[in-house]
Amino acid sequence: MVPRQLRRLVVLAALAVAGLSLPRVSDAAKPRREPTEPVSYRLSIPEPATRYVHVHVEVADARARQTEVAMPAWTPGSYLIREFGKNVYGVEARALASDGPGAALAVERVDKQTWSVANAGAGFALDYRVFADELSVRTSYVDDRFALLNGSGVFMYVVGETARAAELELELPPTWPVHTALPRANKRYTASSYDELIDSPLLLGEGEVREFSVAGKALEFVYVAPAGSNANIDRIAADTEQIVRAYARILNGLPFDRYSFLMVGDAAGGGGLEHHDSTALIVDPWIFSRASGYARLQRLVAHEFFHLWNVKRIHDELLGPFDYARETYTELLWFHEGFTETLETRALLRAGLITSEQYLGQLSAAWTAYLRKPGRNLTPIASLSREAWIKSYQPEANHSETTVSYYEKGNLIGVCLDLSLRLRGRANHTGGSIEGLFRRLWALRDPSTGQAAITIDDIVAAASAEAGEDMRWFFDRYVYGTEELPLPELLEQAGFVVEAELAEGRQAVWSGMSGHRTVAAIEPGSPAAVAGVMHGDELIAVDGARVDDVGEANSRLADLGVGATAELSLFRRDRLEQRELTTAKSPHRRFTCAKPDERVDDLELGRVRQLWLLEHLDR
């Protein structure tokens, strides 16, 4: 072994040859001064028709000799690695200079999302272009009329410094108004951190704007539909205001100063994505000729708006601050998404946008569809939440047979929990409800951050307090276990009439296969499974008569009746095959739920039903 003093002499000699020296102990002990200047961004779209967004970034007080910058690999709220670095082009860096462009600096691409700038411990400027050609609420899009920009796919961050404040300057076509939740100071928009910057989408372009206030807070609804629309924006804004008022009553106020609904009308549709003080929405612009179009939008608005509590402020402690370079796993998506669906319906009821009869009809349809999912109880929903990155957003062909949506099952768990809390709360005189559960979780927020970072134990504790007894068994059975949800039993305990009917006639003819151009799902043990039909098979004929898709094949089988045998002709990877299928009577039941005759009902249960269906409200 080399003595310590000799080893130090060897190191000193090597450093001397290299022209370096060891740091003094006192210097090494000094804390590193953290950068304080905001990262400055300038975004321009000089040629919208090219679909390129130009980004200029200035890091005035960079400390390291080599500074790494990166593009996020994903966007919070959408659990899929999207590799936004693939859309970046022309990365260049220069030293900052007061008298014009500084000297060019070397830039090296380190990996799929990271670049290293040789800035020699001084401030630098970075320029790059982003190709924005995917219109969705999770990505970014530019054309000659408007742009919808999701910050996670546009703005690079300094690795390790996402807590730094940011400033944003926009250089846009003169006729393009800016719509965003970011606050504006002079000619720049400001963000307290990179997280806030990218959590504030930008809708750029001319559109219709409606402003209103609720509980002393300002809100705006922006609708950009470049190809036209049959939407009545005044009706949409009025419905939205009612939804916001409903939530303000449920949660005793609104946790923001200003909120923006940013909606694009496009034929592809696209849903919504939640943000801290805004939401991005995409809808088909021509669905508003019928009341169902407005109803679909009401539900979308109610869902995304409740996310400003559930997931943006009340969230799994693992969901923030985010690691934008890799997956962030959580077992609470059944709660963050599923329970949001439960509360969206509660808000629509409270807002008077759906009736109690409509609610019961929708719940009956949801339960009927859920029981047709063969994978609903194969894996605990907590595990499916964790596996969302690879199973929900990158599904395999057997997805529908082996799993279930954490939205769908999470919502029904929420309904079951709500009924359980009300029934047990009635017995224990606590007046429990799912709304009360969220009020309790909201009370856990840190006053300095406005965030309530929670665990499953917090959810269990809130549910137990609402019920007046320990509710952990509920989560053990239905969240971490795979027991069938007890919805019909709970509804009957609450005094509802629940009926289950087997299909008759053509509806009773069951093949067990579904899909469009090709077979996408096969129920285990079904006639299709017994006949050897496979995923991806292209059905071309039933008993020698041509069919164009799976739906038409099922219709031909329905014509034949229960117990009939038919020859299926199909292509399997361009190979012609024949299969013999014998239809069976469908085992699936259609559930309906209705209120009993109040004249012969238990008065206390009647009160539980009235409170659950919000029929006591004077709207």
CORDA-V432738 format. One record per residue. N is the residue number from 1. RES is the residue in one small letter. PSI is psi in degrees with one decimal (none if undefined). Layout:
# CORDA-V432738
n = [N & N]
res = [RES & RES]
psi = [PSI & PSI]
This chain:
# CORDA-V432738
n = [1 & 2 & 3 & 4 & 5 & 6 & 7 & 8 & 9 & 10 & 11 & 12 & 13 & 14 & 15 & 16 & 17 & 18 & 19 & 20 & 21 & 22 & 23 & 24 & 25 & 26 & 27 & 28 & 29 & 30 & 31 & 32 & 33 & 34 & 35 & 36 & 37 & 38 & 39 & 40 & 41 & 42 & 43 & 44 & 45 & 46 & 47 & 48 & 49 & 50 & 51 & 52 & 53 & 54 & 55 & 56 & 57 & 58 & 59 & 60 & 61 & 62 & 63 & 64 & 65 & 66 & 67 & 68 & 69 & 70 & 71 & 72 & 73 & 74 & 75 & 76 & 77 & 78 & 79 & 80 & 81 & 82 & 83 & 84 & 85 & 86 & 87 & 88 & 89 & 90 & 91 & 92 & 93 & 94 & 95 & 96 & 97 & 98 & 99 & 100 & 101 & 102 & 103 & 104 & 105 & 106 & 107 & 108 & 109 & 110 & 111 & 112 & 113 & 114 & 115 & 116 & 117 & 118 & 119 & 120 & 121 & 122 & 123 & 124 & 125 & 126 & 127 & 128 & 129 & 130 & 131 & 132 & 133 & 134 & 135 & 136 & 137 & 138 & 139 & 140 & 141 & 142 & 143 & 144 & 145 & 146 & 147 & 148 & 149 & 150 & 151 & 152 & 153 & 154 & 155 & 156 & 157 & 158 & 159 & 160 & 161 & 162 & 163 & 164 & 165 & 166 & 167 & 168 & 169 & 170 & 171 & 172 & 173 & 174 & 175 & 176 & 177 & 178 & 179 & 180 & 181 & 182 & 183 & 184 & 185 & 186 & 187 & 188 & 189 & 190 & 191 & 192 & 193 & 194 & 195 & 196 & 197 & 198 & 199 & 200 & 201 & 202 & 203 & 204 & 205 & 206 & 207 & 208 & 209 & 210 & 211 & 212 & 213 & 214 & 215 & 216 & 217 & 218 & 219 & 220 & 221 & 222 & 223 & 224 & 225 & 226 & 227 & 228 & 229 & 230 & 231 & 232 & 233 & 234 & 235 & 236 & 237 & 238 & 239 & 240 & 241 & 242 & 243 & 244 & 245 & 246 & 247 & 248 & 249 & 250 & 251 & 252 & 253 & 254 & 255 & 256 & 257 & 258 & 259 & 260 & 261 & 262 & 263 & 264 & 265 & 266 & 267 & 268 & 269 & 270 & 271 & 272 & 273 & 274 & 275 & 276 & 277 & 278 & 279 & 280 & 281 & 282 & 283 & 284 & 285 & 286 & 287 & 288 & 289 & 290 & 291 & 292 & 293 & 294 & 295 & 296 & 297 & 298 & 299 & 300 & 301 & 302 & 303 & 304 & 305 & 306 & 307 & 308 & 309 & 310 & 311 & 312 & 313 & 314 & 315 & 316 & 317 & 318 & 319 & 320 & 321 & 322 & 323 & 324 & 325 & 326 & 327 & 328 & 329 & 330 & 331 & 332 & 333 & 334 & 335 & 336 & 337 & 338 & 339 & 340 & 341 & 342 & 343 & 344 & 345 & 346 & 347 & 348 & 349 & 350 & 351 & 352 & 353 & 354 & 355 & 356 & 357 & 358 & 359 & 360 & 361 & 362 & 363 & 364 & 365 & 366 & 367 & 368 & 369 & 370 & 371 & 372 & 373 & 374 & 375 & 376 & 377 & 378 & 379 & 380 & 381 & 382 & 383 & 384 & 385 & 386 & 387 & 388 & 389 & 390 & 391 & 392 & 393 & 394 & 395 & 396 & 397 & 398 & 399 & 400 & 401 & 402 & 403 & 404 & 405 & 406 & 407 & 408 & 409 & 410 & 411 & 412 & 413 & 414 & 415 & 416 & 417 & 418 & 419 & 420 & 421 & 422 & 423 & 424 & 425 & 426 & 427 & 428 & 429 & 430 & 431 & 432 & 433 & 434 & 435 & 436 & 437 & 438 & 439 & 440 & 441 & 442 & 443 & 444 & 445 & 446 & 447 & 448 & 449 & 450 & 451 & 452 & 453 & 454 & 455 & 456 & 457 & 458 & 459 & 460 & 461 & 462 & 463 & 464 & 465 & 466 & 467 & 468 & 469 & 470 & 471 & 472 & 473 & 474 & 475 & 476 & 477 & 478 & 479 & 480 & 481 & 482 & 483 & 484 & 485 & 486 & 487 & 488 & 489 & 490 & 491 & 492 & 493 & 494 & 495 & 496 & 497 & 498 & 499 & 500 & 501 & 502 & 503 & 504 & 505 & 506 & 507 & 508 & 509 & 510 & 511 & 512 & 513 & 514 & 515 & 516 & 517 & 518 & 519 & 520 & 521 & 522 & 523 & 524 & 525 & 526 & 527 & 528 & 529 & 530 & 531 & 532 & 533 & 534 & 535 & 536 & 537 & 538 & 539 & 540 & 541 & 542 & 543 & 544 & 545 & 546 & 547 & 548 & 549 & 550 & 551 & 552 & 553 & 554 & 555 & 556 & 557 & 558 & 559 & 560 & 561 & 562 & 563 & 564 & 565 & 566 & 567 & 568 & 569 & 570 & 571 & 572 & 573 & 574 & 575 & 576 & 577 & 578 & 579 & 580 & 581 & 582 & 583 & 584 & 585 & 586 & 587 & 588 & 589 & 590 & 591 & 592 & 593 & 594 & 595 & 596 & 597 & 598 & 599 & 600 & 601 & 602 & 603 & 604 & 605 & 606 & 607 & 608 & 609 & 610 & 611 & 612 & 613 & 614 & 615 & 616 & 617 & 618 & 619]
res = [m & v & p & r & q & l & r & r & l & v & v & l & a & a & l & a & v & a & g & l & s & l & p & r & v & s & d & a & a & k & p & r & r & e & p & t & e & p & v & s & y & r & l & s & i & p & e & p & a & t & r & y & v & h & v & h & v & e & v & a & d & a & r & a & r & q & t & e & v & a & m & p & a & w & t & p & g & s & y & l & i & r & e & f & g & k & n & v & y & g & v & e & a & r & a & l & a & s & d & g & p & g & a & a & l & a & v & e & r & v & d & k & q & t & w & s & v & a & n & a & g & a & g & f & a & l & d & y & r & v & f & a & d & e & l & s & v & r & t & s & y & v & d & d & r & f & a & l & l & n & g & s & g & v & f & m & y & v & v & g & e & t & a & r & a & a & e & l & e & l & e & l & p & p & t & w & p & v & h & t & a & l & p & r & a & n & k & r & y & t & a & s & s & y & d & e & l & i & d & s & p & l & l & l & g & e & g & e & v & r & e & f & s & v & a & g & k & a & l & e & f & v & y & v & a & p & a & g & s & n & a & n & i & d & r & i & a & a & d & t & e & q & i & v & r & a & y & a & r & i & l & n & g & l & p & f & d & r & y & s & f & l & m & v & g & d & a & a & g & g & g & g & l & e & h & h & d & s & t & a & l & i & v & d & p & w & i & f & s & r & a & s & g & y & a & r & l & q & r & l & v & a & h & e & f & f & h & l & w & n & v & k & r & i & h & d & e & l & l & g & p & f & d & y & a & r & e & t & y & t & e & l & l & w & f & h & e & g & f & t & e & t & l & e & t & r & a & l & l & r & a & g & l & i & t & s & e & q & y & l & g & q & l & s & a & a & w & t & a & y & l & r & k & p & g & r & n & l & t & p & i & a & s & l & s & r & e & a & w & i & k & s & y & q & p & e & a & n & h & s & e & t & t & v & s & y & y & e & k & g & n & l & i & g & v & c & l & d & l & s & l & r & l & r & g & r & a & n & h & t & g & g & s & i & e & g & l & f & r & r & l & w & a & l & r & d & p & s & t & g & q & a & a & i & t & i & d & d & i & v & a & a & a & s & a & e & a & g & e & d & m & r & w & f & f & d & r & y & v & y & g & t & e & e & l & p & l & p & e & l & l & e & q & a & g & f & v & v & e & a & e & l & a & e & g & r & q & a & v & w & s & g & m & s & g & h & r & t & v & a & a & i & e & p & g & s & p & a & a & v & a & g & v & m & h & g & d & e & l & i & a & v & d & g & a & r & v & d & d & v & g & e & a & n & s & r & l & a & d & l & g & v & g & a & t & a & e & l & s & l & f & r & r & d & r & l & e & q & r & e & l & t & t & a & k & s & p & h & r & r & f & t & c & a & k & p & d & e & r & v & d & d & l & e & l & g & r & v & r & q & l & w & l & l & e & h & l & d & r]
psi = [136.2 & 128.7 & 149.6 & -44.0 & -39.2 & -39.6 & -38.7 & -39.2 & -38.3 & -43.4 & -42.7 & -39.9 & -42.0 & -41.0 & -36.2 & -41.3 & -36.7 & -2.7 & 23.2 & 170.2 & 154.8 & 143.3 & 148.2 & 150.0 & -38.6 & -35.7 & -42.9 & -29.0 & -15.4 & 136.3 & 143.8 & 129.5 & 122.5 & 143.5 & 142.1 & -19.9 & 139.7 & 148.4 & 129.8 & 128.4 & 140.4 & 122.3 & 131.2 & 153.4 & 76.9 & -29.8 & 82.4 & -33.0 & -20.4 & -14.4 & 23.2 & 134.1 & 128.1 & 130.4 & 129.4 & 126.1 & 136.4 & 124.6 & 94.3 & -32.3 & 46.1 & 140.4 & -38.3 & 156.3 & -30.9 & 121.2 & 128.6 & 134.1 & 154.1 & 157.4 & 141.1 & 151.3 & -13.2 & 172.6 & 129.7 & 138.3 & -15.4 & 108.3 & 71.2 & 132.4 & 118.3 & -10.9 & 61.1 & -18.0 & -20.1 & -19.1 & 5.7 & 135.9 & 153.1 & 45.2 & 123.6 & 150.7 & 148.1 & 153.0 & 147.6 & 135.4 & 145.9 & -17.9 & 29.1 & -172.3 & 134.2 & -174.6 & 144.7 & 141.4 & 148.0 & 135.8 & 128.4 & 131.0 & 119.1 & -45.9 & -163.5 & -19.4 & 1.0 & 139.8 & 146.3 & 126.9 & 126.5 & 78.8 & 0.4 & 37.4 & 11.9 & 165.0 & 154.6 & 163.6 & 144.7 & 137.0 & 139.5 & 167.4 & 146.7 & 126.9 & 115.4 & 94.5 & 16.0 & 106.7 & 105.3 & 168.3 & -7.7 & -9.5 & -161.1 & 149.7 & 140.3 & 136.1 & -166.2 & -1.6 & -32.5 & 173.1 & 141.2 & 111.8 & 123.8 & 119.0 & -30.2 & -22.7 & 6.8 & -43.2 & 126.1 & 159.1 & 155.6 & 120.3 & 128.3 & -0.3 & 38.0 & -13.0 & -9.6 & 145.4 & 161.0 & 151.8 & 145.3 & 128.0 & 139.0 & 133.0 & 103.2 & 165.5 & 141.2 & -22.0 & 10.8 & 102.9 & 158.7 & 130.6 & 118.3 & 160.9 & -8.4 & 137.1 & 151.8 & 134.6 & 114.8 & -119.9 & 7.7 & 149.8 & 145.9 & 150.4 & 140.4 & -15.3 & 169.6 & -36.4 & -44.1 & -37.2 & -50.2 & -8.5 & 17.1 & 86.2 & 157.9 & 121.8 & 114.9 & 124.9 & 167.7 & 138.4 & -176.1 & 137.8 & 132.8 & 132.5 & 144.7 & 169.7 & 145.2 & 131.8 & 36.5 & 8.0 & 144.7 & 137.4 & 152.9 & 145.9 & 119.6 & 131.0 & 116.9 & 117.7 & 82.7 & -29.8 & 8.5 & 166.4 & 155.1 & 22.3 & 142.7 & 100.1 & -30.4 & -40.9 & -42.7 & -45.3 & -39.3 & -43.2 & -43.1 & -41.6 & -39.6 & -38.3 & -44.5 & -42.3 & -37.3 & -45.5 & -36.9 & -35.0 & -38.7 & -42.5 & 11.9 & 49.2 & -178.6 & 133.0 & 42.3 & 167.3 & -35.8 & 140.1 & 142.7 & 126.8 & 115.4 & 106.3 & 135.9 & 135.1 & 115.1 & 143.1 & -24.1 & -14.6 & -158.1 & -9.8 & -147.7 & 163.3 & 132.6 & 149.7 & 171.5 & -45.4 & 23.7 & 173.2 & 145.5 & 131.1 & 142.9 & 127.4 & 157.5 & 124.6 & -8.4 & 22.3 & 1.1 & 13.4 & -13.3 & 154.9 & -28.3 & -29.5 & -44.5 & -36.7 & -40.2 & -41.9 & -38.4 & -44.4 & -40.2 & -45.9 & -45.2 & -36.6 & -53.9 & -33.9 & -37.4 & -22.0 & -18.6 & -21.9 & -65.9 & 95.9 & -35.4 & -29.3 & -33.9 & 109.5 & 156.3 & 133.6 & -16.9 & -16.3 & 65.4 & 138.7 & 150.6 & 148.8 & 107.4 & -3.3 & -18.9 & 173.5 & 146.4 & 110.3 & 138.8 & 146.6 & 11.6 & 17.7 & -29.5 & -32.3 & -48.8 & -36.0 & -46.8 & -48.1 & -24.4 & -38.0 & -39.1 & -45.4 & -28.0 & -38.8 & -38.2 & -40.8 & -40.1 & -37.3 & -48.7 & -33.4 & -8.9 & 17.0 & -15.8 & 153.7 & 167.0 & -35.4 & -40.6 & -40.5 & -46.1 & -36.4 & -42.5 & -40.1 & -40.2 & -44.1 & -39.5 & -42.3 & -40.6 & -45.9 & -38.8 & -42.8 & -12.5 & 0.0 & 106.7 & -21.2 & 12.3 & -26.8 & 20.0 & -33.9 & 137.2 & 142.0 & -26.7 & -40.1 & -39.5 & -32.6 & -46.1 & -33.2 & 9.4 & -35.9 & -33.8 & -19.5 & -40.6 & -39.4 & -9.2 & 61.5 & 145.2 & 175.5 & -26.7 & 14.4 & -48.9 & -17.0 & -16.5 & -3.2 & -178.4 & 154.2 & 134.6 & -16.6 & -53.1 & -54.5 & -36.7 & -38.9 & -45.5 & -32.6 & -40.7 & -41.7 & -43.9 & -41.5 & -41.8 & -48.3 & -40.0 & -43.9 & -38.2 & -42.5 & -44.4 & -34.5 & -33.8 & -42.6 & -33.0 & 4.0 & 40.5 & -12.6 & 41.6 & 155.6 & 167.4 & -30.4 & -42.2 & -37.0 & -45.6 & -33.6 & -38.0 & -42.3 & -38.4 & -31.0 & -13.5 & -3.2 & 149.7 & 120.4 & -28.0 & -24.9 & -18.7 & 14.2 & 140.9 & 94.8 & 114.2 & 166.3 & 175.4 & -31.8 & -35.0 & -39.9 & -44.2 & -42.8 & -41.6 & -42.1 & -40.3 & -40.1 & -37.2 & -37.7 & -23.5 & 16.4 & 165.0 & 125.9 & 12.3 & -31.8 & -36.2 & -46.8 & -35.0 & -39.4 & -44.7 & -17.5 & -47.3 & -6.3 & -175.2 & 26.2 & 148.6 & 138.5 & 140.8 & 38.3 & -50.3 & -41.8 & -42.1 & -40.4 & -41.3 & -38.0 & -30.7 & 3.2 & 16.5 & 156.5 & 119.3 & 126.0 & 145.2 & 121.0 & 135.6 & 147.8 & 153.8 & 164.4 & -141.8 & -33.5 & -19.3 & -12.8 & 122.8 & 126.0 & -29.1 & 7.7 & 149.9 & 166.6 & -165.3 & -102.0 & -33.6 & 167.1 & 122.0 & -25.6 & 143.3 & 121.7 & 132.3 & 135.3 & 2.7 & 167.6 & -38.0 & -40.1 & -42.8 & -35.3 & -9.4 & 18.8 & 143.3 & 158.2 & 136.7 & -7.2 & 138.6 & 107.8 & 129.9 & -16.2 & 149.0 & 117.9 & 42.1 & -5.9 & 129.9 & 141.9 & 151.4 & -19.6 & -179.1 & -38.8 & -41.5 & -35.1 & -43.1 & -35.1 & -40.8 & -39.3 & -36.5 & -33.4 & -32.2 & -26.3 & 173.7 & 135.2 & 3.1 & 148.5 & 132.1 & 152.7 & 123.0 & 131.3 & 133.2 & 155.6 & 131.1 & 101.0 & 51.9 & 11.9 & 125.9 & 129.2 & 155.2 & 135.0 & 144.4 & 123.3 & 130.4 & 119.0 & 159.0 & 168.8 & 132.0 & 130.6 & -6.5 & 140.3 & 152.4 & 122.1 & 142.4 & 145.9 & 132.6 & 157.4 & 144.2 & 174.1 & 115.8 & -22.7 & -22.5 & 28.2 & 159.9 & 128.3 & -38.7 & -43.4 & -35.2 & -37.1 & -38.9 & -46.7 & -41.8 & -42.9 & -39.3 & -40.2 & 4.4 & 33.8 & -3.9 & -8.0 & 140.8 & 96.8 & none]
